[in-house]
Amino acid sequence: MTDGMYPRLADVFPALAVEIAELLRAEGEPLAEVVADLPYYGPCTCTATCINLLTAPPGSSGSSMIQLERDGMDIIWLSLDPSRTAITDIEVLDGRDLGPSPQRSG
């Protein structure tokens, strides 16, 4: 559940959230059950070309990652916190247009 300051990823990018959950379920990954409630902290601003969507405060990621594939190609990378119990950011690799992403103010 989000703390109210940030929208849910599923509200901002509903099709993406559904797809991530489906791909995680297909892998038998328990994190599939948390996708619907992930907060959306906005796009990563580390560089002008970064395409990550933050689902935790910047700097929350550890070195663990889940690579989601479709037809043998990586399409989404999920970065995890050090405990591997939370998805901290999402990198969409297949070039899809996610549309304008709302940036948080402040």
CYANA upper distance limits for C-alpha pairs under 8 A (distance plus 0.5 A):
  1 MET  CA     37 ASP  CA      5.53
  1 MET  CA     38 LEU  CA      7.35
  1 MET  CA     39 PRO  CA      7.90
  2 THR  CA      6 TYR  CA      7.18
  2 THR  CA      7 PRO  CA      7.76
  2 THR  CA      8 ARG  CA      7.19
  2 THR  CA     37 ASP  CA      7.20
  2 THR  CA     38 LEU  CA      7.37
  2 THR  CA     39 PRO  CA      5.85
  6 TYR  CA     39 PRO  CA      6.44
  6 TYR  CA     40 TYR  CA      6.44
  6 TYR  CA     41 TYR  CA      6.67
  6 TYR  CA    104 ARG  CA      8.12
  7 PRO  CA     11 ASP  CA      7.17
  7 PRO  CA     12 VAL  CA      7.55
  7 PRO  CA     39 PRO  CA      6.30
  7 PRO  CA     40 TYR  CA      6.12
  7 PRO  CA     41 TYR  CA      8.26
  8 ARG  CA     12 VAL  CA      7.08
  8 ARG  CA     36 ALA  CA      8.02
  8 ARG  CA     37 ASP  CA      6.54
  8 ARG  CA     38 LEU  CA      6.08
  8 ARG  CA     39 PRO  CA      4.80
  8 ARG  CA     40 TYR  CA      5.83
  9 LEU  CA     13 PHE  CA      6.21
  9 LEU  CA     14 PRO  CA      7.60
  9 LEU  CA     17 ALA  CA      7.16
  9 LEU  CA     35 VAL  CA      8.40
  9 LEU  CA     36 ALA  CA      7.84
  9 LEU  CA     37 ASP  CA      7.82
  9 LEU  CA     38 LEU  CA      6.14
  9 LEU  CA     39 PRO  CA      5.96
  9 LEU  CA     40 TYR  CA      5.22
  9 LEU  CA     55 THR  CA      7.88
 10 ALA  CA     14 PRO  CA      4.87
 10 ALA  CA     15 ALA  CA      8.16
 10 ALA  CA     16 LEU  CA      8.06
 10 ALA  CA     17 ALA  CA      5.70
 10 ALA  CA     18 VAL  CA      8.05
 10 ALA  CA     35 VAL  CA      8.06
 10 ALA  CA     36 ALA  CA      6.12
 10 ALA  CA     37 ASP  CA      7.65
 10 ALA  CA     38 LEU  CA      7.84
 12 VAL  CA     40 TYR  CA      8.17
 12 VAL  CA    101 SER  CA      8.01
 12 VAL  CA    102 PRO  CA      8.37
 13 PHE  CA     17 ALA  CA      6.75
 13 PHE  CA     98 LEU  CA      7.95
 14 PRO  CA     18 VAL  CA      6.75
 15 ALA  CA     19 GLU  CA      6.63
 16 LEU  CA     20 ILE  CA      6.61
 17 ALA  CA     21 ALA  CA      6.71
 17 ALA  CA     35 VAL  CA      6.79
 17 ALA  CA     36 ALA  CA      7.12
 18 VAL  CA     22 GLU  CA      6.64
 18 VAL  CA     35 VAL  CA      8.49
 18 VAL  CA     36 ALA  CA      8.25
 19 GLU  CA     23 LEU  CA      6.64
 20 ILE  CA     24 LEU  CA      6.59
 20 ILE  CA     32 ALA  CA      7.86
 20 ILE  CA     35 VAL  CA      7.86
 20 ILE  CA     68 LEU  CA      8.42
 20 ILE  CA     76 ILE  CA      8.45
 21 ALA  CA     25 ARG  CA      6.58
 21 ALA  CA     31 LEU  CA      8.46
 21 ALA  CA     32 ALA  CA      5.05
 21 ALA  CA     33 GLU  CA      7.56
 21 ALA  CA     35 VAL  CA      6.50
 21 ALA  CA     36 ALA  CA      8.31
 22 GLU  CA     26 ALA  CA      6.71
 22 GLU  CA     32 ALA  CA      7.71
 23 LEU  CA     27 GLU  CA      6.99
 23 LEU  CA     32 ALA  CA      8.48
 23 LEU  CA     68 LEU  CA      7.09
 23 LEU  CA     69 GLU  CA      8.30
 24 LEU  CA     28 GLY  CA      6.83
 24 LEU  CA     29 GLU  CA      5.61
 24 LEU  CA     30 PRO  CA      8.00
 24 LEU  CA     31 LEU  CA      7.47
 24 LEU  CA     32 ALA  CA      5.58
 24 LEU  CA     68 LEU  CA      7.99
 25 ARG  CA     29 GLU  CA      6.10
 25 ARG  CA     30 PRO  CA      7.76
 25 ARG  CA     32 ALA  CA      6.14
 31 LEU  CA     35 VAL  CA      7.45
 31 LEU  CA     85 THR  CA      7.69
 31 LEU  CA     86 ALA  CA      7.84
 31 LEU  CA     87 ILE  CA      8.28
 34 VAL  CA     38 LEU  CA      6.93
 38 LEU  CA     55 THR  CA      6.57
 38 LEU  CA     87 ILE  CA      8.37
 39 PRO  CA     55 THR  CA      5.75
 39 PRO  CA     56 ALA  CA      7.50
 40 TYR  CA     53 LEU  CA      7.86
 40 TYR  CA     54 LEU  CA      6.51
 40 TYR  CA     55 THR  CA      5.29
 40 TYR  CA     56 ALA  CA      7.85
 41 TYR  CA     53 LEU  CA      7.97
 41 TYR  CA     54 LEU  CA      5.62
 41 TYR  CA     55 THR  CA      6.02
 41 TYR  CA     56 ALA  CA      6.84
 41 TYR  CA     57 PRO  CA      7.22
 41 TYR  CA    103 GLN  CA      8.41
 41 TYR  CA    104 ARG  CA      7.51
 42 GLY  CA     53 LEU  CA      6.45
 42 GLY  CA     54 LEU  CA      6.08
 42 GLY  CA     55 THR  CA      8.18
 42 GLY  CA    101 SER  CA      7.69
 42 GLY  CA    102 PRO  CA      7.22
 42 GLY  CA    103 GLN  CA      5.79
 42 GLY  CA    104 ARG  CA      6.79
 43 PRO  CA     51 ILE  CA      7.50
 43 PRO  CA     52 ASN  CA      6.43
 43 PRO  CA     53 LEU  CA      5.03
 43 PRO  CA     54 LEU  CA      6.30
 43 PRO  CA    101 SER  CA      7.80
 43 PRO  CA    103 GLN  CA      7.55
 44 CYS  CA     50 CYS  CA      6.84
 44 CYS  CA     51 ILE  CA      7.35
 44 CYS  CA     52 ASN  CA      5.87
 44 CYS  CA     53 LEU  CA      6.36
 44 CYS  CA     54 LEU  CA      6.49
 44 CYS  CA     58 PRO  CA      8.14
 45 THR  CA     50 CYS  CA      7.27
 46 CYS  CA     50 CYS  CA      7.10
 51 ILE  CA     91 GLU  CA      6.61
 51 ILE  CA     92 VAL  CA      7.55
 52 ASN  CA     89 ASP  CA      6.74
 52 ASN  CA     90 ILE  CA      5.85
 52 ASN  CA     91 GLU  CA      4.99
 52 ASN  CA     92 VAL  CA      7.57
 53 LEU  CA     89 ASP  CA      5.95
 53 LEU  CA     90 ILE  CA      5.59
 53 LEU  CA     91 GLU  CA      6.95
 54 LEU  CA     58 PRO  CA      7.66
 54 LEU  CA     88 THR  CA      6.68
 54 LEU  CA     89 ASP  CA      4.89
 54 LEU  CA     90 ILE  CA      7.04
 55 THR  CA     87 ILE  CA      7.15
 55 THR  CA     88 THR  CA      5.38
 55 THR  CA     89 ASP  CA      5.59
 55 THR  CA     90 ILE  CA      7.96
 56 ALA  CA     60 SER  CA      6.76
 56 ALA  CA     87 ILE  CA      8.03
 56 ALA  CA     88 THR  CA      5.25
 56 ALA  CA     89 ASP  CA      7.24
 57 PRO  CA     88 THR  CA      8.15
 60 SER  CA     81 ASP  CA      6.48
 60 SER  CA     88 THR  CA      6.74
 61 SER  CA     79 SER  CA      6.59
 61 SER  CA     80 LEU  CA      6.04
 61 SER  CA     81 ASP  CA      5.12
 61 SER  CA     82 PRO  CA      7.22
 61 SER  CA     88 THR  CA      6.10
 61 SER  CA     89 ASP  CA      7.90
 62 GLY  CA     79 SER  CA      7.68
 62 GLY  CA     80 LEU  CA      6.37
 62 GLY  CA     81 ASP  CA      5.23
 62 GLY  CA     82 PRO  CA      4.95
 63 SER  CA     79 SER  CA      7.97
 63 SER  CA     80 LEU  CA      7.75
 63 SER  CA     81 ASP  CA      8.21
 63 SER  CA     82 PRO  CA      7.39
 64 SER  CA     79 SER  CA      6.58
 64 SER  CA     80 LEU  CA      5.89
 64 SER  CA     81 ASP  CA      7.69
 64 SER  CA     82 PRO  CA      7.52
 64 SER  CA     84 ARG  CA      7.33
 65 MET  CA     77 TRP  CA      7.15
 65 MET  CA     78 LEU  CA      5.95
 65 MET  CA     79 SER  CA      5.03
 65 MET  CA     80 LEU  CA      6.22
 66 ILE  CA     77 TRP  CA      6.29
 66 ILE  CA     78 LEU  CA      5.59
 66 ILE  CA     79 SER  CA      7.13
 66 ILE  CA     80 LEU  CA      8.22
 67 GLN  CA     74 ASP  CA      6.82
 67 GLN  CA     75 ILE  CA      8.24
 67 GLN  CA     76 ILE  CA      6.63
 67 GLN  CA     77 TRP  CA      5.14
 67 GLN  CA     78 LEU  CA      6.93
 68 LEU  CA     74 ASP  CA      6.19
 68 LEU  CA     75 ILE  CA      6.51
 68 LEU  CA     76 ILE  CA      5.66
 68 LEU  CA     77 TRP  CA      6.60
 68 LEU  CA     78 LEU  CA      8.35
 69 GLU  CA     73 MET  CA      5.61
 69 GLU  CA     74 ASP  CA      4.80
 69 GLU  CA     75 ILE  CA      5.92
 69 GLU  CA     76 ILE  CA      7.47
 70 ARG  CA     74 ASP  CA      7.09
 70 ARG  CA     75 ILE  CA      7.04
 74 ASP  CA     93 LEU  CA      7.51
 74 ASP  CA     94 ASP  CA      8.27
 75 ILE  CA     92 VAL  CA      6.57
 75 ILE  CA     93 LEU  CA      5.34
 75 ILE  CA     94 ASP  CA      5.55
 76 ILE  CA     90 ILE  CA      7.40
 76 ILE  CA     91 GLU  CA      6.08
 76 ILE  CA     92 VAL  CA      5.10
 76 ILE  CA     93 LEU  CA      6.03
 76 ILE  CA     94 ASP  CA      7.96
 77 TRP  CA     90 ILE  CA      6.34
 77 TRP  CA     91 GLU  CA      5.57
 77 TRP  CA     92 VAL  CA      7.12
 77 TRP  CA     93 LEU  CA      8.01
 78 LEU  CA     87 ILE  CA      6.83
 78 LEU  CA     88 THR  CA      7.88
 78 LEU  CA     89 ASP  CA      6.43
 78 LEU  CA     90 ILE  CA      5.25
 78 LEU  CA     91 GLU  CA      6.94
 79 SER  CA     87 ILE  CA      6.34
 79 SER  CA     88 THR  CA      6.05
 79 SER  CA     89 ASP  CA      5.76
 79 SER  CA     90 ILE  CA      6.90
 80 LEU  CA     84 ARG  CA      5.77
 80 LEU  CA     85 THR  CA      7.50
 80 LEU  CA     86 ALA  CA      6.08
 80 LEU  CA     87 ILE  CA      5.11
 80 LEU  CA     88 THR  CA      5.78
 80 LEU  CA     89 ASP  CA      7.78
 81 ASP  CA     85 THR  CA      7.09
 81 ASP  CA     86 ALA  CA      6.07
 81 ASP  CA     87 ILE  CA      7.00
 81 ASP  CA     88 THR  CA      6.57
 92 VAL  CA     96 ARG  CA      8.16
